[in-house]
């Protein structure tokens, strides 16, 4: 399942200050999520950002808020699956009406919110999910791995961030490729 440039959105799940501080391998995850934001910005992909109970877990990480710019319009939630939140579902359905089908998914925690969101998205043939394995994480490494196994077992093509980037870029020498180079070196 190849990502389409004109049918893609980025979903960033719960990359929040207090929770992120406890995530295994967090620096690499932050770098990869930032790289996906750069990609989305270059191609003008819609971006949906969620925050799980921000009063307790804090807002999205400041470096990501800066990269997101005007796209930072967080959807506050208390459900683990993003689809349990009416505001998220409404914004996602609006994107679907505009032709979005492919969803690049990143964030935390892999075995809880990321897994449950992908599970619920895959119940509907409308969405094609593309989890970025190295742009997701959990507090415990084993939970991250088990979460990815659960996602893979559902049939979602679990991919590293670079695979997603190069699927979208398709070729070198383009202005988009040149704009992404500083973020993939």
Secondary structure, DSSP 4 states (H G I P E B T S, - for coil): -PPPTTSEEEEEE--BHHHHTT-TTHHHHHHHHHHHHHHHHHHT-EEEEEEESHHHH-SB-HHHHHHHGGG---EEE-SSSGGGSHHHHHHHHHHHHTT--EEEEEEE-IIIIIHHHHHHHHTSTT-EEEEEEEEEE-SSHHHHHHHHHHHHHTT---B-HHHHHHHHH-SSSSHHHHHHHHHH-
